[in-house]
Amino acid sequence: MASDRSPQGTSVRSAAAQLGPPAKSNVSNGSEITFESTRFRQVLGHFCTGVAVVTALQRGQPIGLTVQSFASVSLVPPLVSFCPSKSSSSWPRIKASGAFCVNILKDAQEAVSRAFAAKDGDRFFNVSWRRTPETGSPLLEDALAWVDCRFQDQHDAGDHVIVVGRVVGLGAMEQGWPLLFYRGGYGHFTGPR
């Protein structure tokens, strides 16, 4: 017999009710479904993500942007992806460099994330970095892990693009916890159970 109870004893139906009613969609042209963007963000904000800063050098100048949409794509060949906004002024410059480093931030680097998410200002002000061994992209000091990539491909995806990078180098700290983003705010992981 199937149960609608979670392992903690909470009714799955009542838990779903706490999230609110399903978003109503408008169907246009018989194939496209649209939701109110605030509802879409509210619901998807329930998926916790890590936070990373993608960096590159263009004409000797460091550039970077904060992303949450970083993922492993393939082991053979080693590929990763992230999704910058089409309105990003940094992404075209990073793409033009032909290479980038994904710096996975640790829990003490919220200020770094905020700096690289800002529209204006010197994002590298008070941020120490060195060049990665393979591409020379900026590797941020104290990053929990880093993935050095060469640009491989870009795919259109609504108001964002899906960027695929071929991994040419990587590394990680032996200790530390990731910076997390959940429901519009930063948090941290206290360790495995």
C-alpha positions in Angstrom: 0.0 0.0 0.0 1.4 3.4 -1.0 1.7 6.1 1.6 1.5 9.9 1.3 3.6 10.4 4.4 7.3 11.5 4.3 9.9 9.7 6.5 9.4 12.4 9.1 5.7 11.7 9.3 4.5 14.9 7.6 1.8 14.5 5.1 3.2 15.1 1.6 -0.1 16.7 0.7 0.1 19.2 3.6 3.8 19.9 2.8 2.8 20.7 -0.8 0.0 22.9 0.4 2.6 25.0 2.3 4.2 25.8 -1.0 1.0 27.4 -2.2 -1.3 26.6 -5.1 0.1 25.6 -8.4 1.1 28.5 -10.6 -1.4 29.2 -13.3 0.1 29.1 -16.8 -0.8 30.9 -20.0 -0.5 28.8 -23.1 0.3 30.8 -26.2 0.7 29.4 -29.7 -0.3 26.0 -28.4 3.2 25.1 -27.2 4.8 27.7 -24.9 3.9 27.8 -21.2 4.7 31.0 -19.2 4.5 31.7 -15.5 4.8 34.9 -13.5 8.5 35.3 -13.1 8.2 36.0 -9.4 6.4 32.7 -8.8 8.9 30.9 -11.0 11.8 32.3 -8.9 10.0 31.7 -5.6 9.5 28.0 -6.4 12.9 27.3 -7.9 14.5 29.2 -5.0 13.7 26.1 -3.0 16.6 24.3 -4.8 19.8 25.0 -2.8 22.8 25.8 -5.0 26.5 26.4 -4.5 28.0 29.7 -5.5 30.9 30.2 -7.9 32.8 33.1 -9.5 33.8 32.6 -13.2 37.0 34.5 -14.0 39.1 35.2 -17.0 41.8 37.6 -18.3 41.1 39.8 -21.3 44.0 41.9 -22.6 45.7 41.4 -19.2 42.7 42.7 -17.2 40.9 40.3 -14.8 37.1 40.0 -15.3 34.5 37.9 -13.5 30.9 37.2 -12.6 29.0 35.3 -9.9 27.0 32.2 -11.0 24.8 29.7 -9.2 24.1 27.6 -12.3 27.4 25.7 -12.4 27.3 21.9 -13.1 29.3 18.9 -14.2 28.3 17.8 -17.7 30.5 15.0 -18.8 33.4 12.9 -17.5 34.7 11.8 -20.9 35.6 14.4 -22.2 35.6 16.4 -18.9 33.0 19.2 -19.5 31.3 21.7 -17.2 28.6 24.3 -17.7 27.2 27.5 -16.3 24.5 29.9 -17.4 25.2 33.7 -17.6 22.4 36.1 -18.4 22.3 37.5 -21.9 22.3 41.0 -20.4 25.7 40.3 -18.7 28.4 42.7 -19.7 31.1 40.4 -18.3 30.2 37.2 -20.2 31.1 38.5 -23.7 34.5 39.6 -22.4 35.1 36.2 -20.7 34.0 34.4 -23.9 36.4 36.5 -26.0 39.3 35.4 -23.8 38.7 31.8 -24.9 39.3 30.4 -21.3 37.9 30.8 -17.8 38.2 29.5 -14.3 35.2 28.5 -12.1 36.1 29.4 -8.5 33.8 27.5 -6.1 33.4 29.8 -3.1 33.7 28.7 0.5 31.3 29.7 3.2 33.4 32.7 4.3 33.3 34.3 0.8 29.8 35.9 0.7 31.4 39.3 0.3 33.3 38.0 -2.8 30.1 36.6 -4.3 28.3 40.0 -3.7 31.3 41.9 -5.2 31.2 39.8 -8.4 27.4 40.0 -8.7 27.5 43.8 -8.6 26.8 45.7 -11.8 29.4 48.4 -11.2 32.7 48.8 -9.5 36.1 47.0 -9.4 35.1 43.5 -8.6 38.7 42.5 -8.0 39.2 45.3 -5.4 40.6 43.6 -2.2 40.4 40.2 -3.8 43.7 38.3 -4.1 44.3 36.0 -7.0 46.9 34.2 -9.0 46.9 32.7 -12.5 45.9 29.1 -13.1 48.6 26.8 -14.4 46.9 25.9 -17.7 45.0 28.9 -19.0 46.3 31.7 -16.8 42.8 32.7 -15.7 42.4 34.2 -12.2 42.2 31.7 -9.4 40.7 33.5 -6.4 42.6 33.1 -3.1 40.8 30.9 -0.6 38.4 29.4 -3.2 37.1 26.0 -2.0 37.8 24.5 -5.4 38.6 25.6 -8.9 38.0 24.3 -12.4 40.1 25.7 -15.2 38.5 25.5 -18.7 38.8 26.3 -22.3 35.6 27.6 -23.9 33.9 24.9 -25.9 30.4 25.9 -26.8 27.5 28.2 -26.1 23.7 27.4 -26.5 20.8 29.8 -26.5 18.5 29.3 -23.5 15.8 32.0 -23.2 17.2 35.0 -21.4 20.4 33.1 -20.6 23.0 31.1 -22.5 24.4 27.7 -21.5 28.2 27.8 -21.6 30.1 24.6 -21.9 33.8 24.5 -21.0 36.4 21.8 -21.5 38.2 21.1 -18.2 42.0 21.4 -18.5 42.9 21.7 -14.8 41.3 21.6 -11.4 42.0 21.6 -7.7 40.4 21.7 -4.2 41.2 22.6 -0.6 41.5 19.7 1.8 39.2 21.4 4.3 36.3 23.9 4.3 32.6 24.2 3.5 30.8 25.7 0.5 28.9 28.9 0.3 25.3 28.1 -0.4 22.3 30.1 -1.8 18.8 29.2 -0.8 15.5 31.1 -1.2 17.2 34.4 -2.0 19.8 34.3 0.8 23.3 33.0 1.6 23.9 30.1 4.0 26.4 27.4 4.8 26.7 23.7 5.2 27.6 22.4 8.6 28.9 19.0 7.5 27.6 15.6 6.5 25.3 13.7 8.8 
